[in-house]
């Protein structure tokens, strides 16, 4: 049950990051989950584990990290399609 909760929170973080960067519509649910989970790891690695925590992820650093991941991935994907 812990993994399901982690995936749900990762998806929510990925959706929030996609909404902030205006790239959420072009991403699917799997990409949102991956962006949330990878962004959480990157955000907590760079900014620490401060702020409210849910499913073992500090929300504020996780969202910041997911925004970074979505921005970088959309930059490279958009660059190849242009």
Secondary structure, DSSP 8 states (H G I E B T S, - for coil): -HHHHHHHHHHHHHHHHHHHHT-TTTS-HHHHHHHHHHHHHHHHHHH-S-S-EETTEEHHHHHHHHHHHHHHHHHHHHHHH-
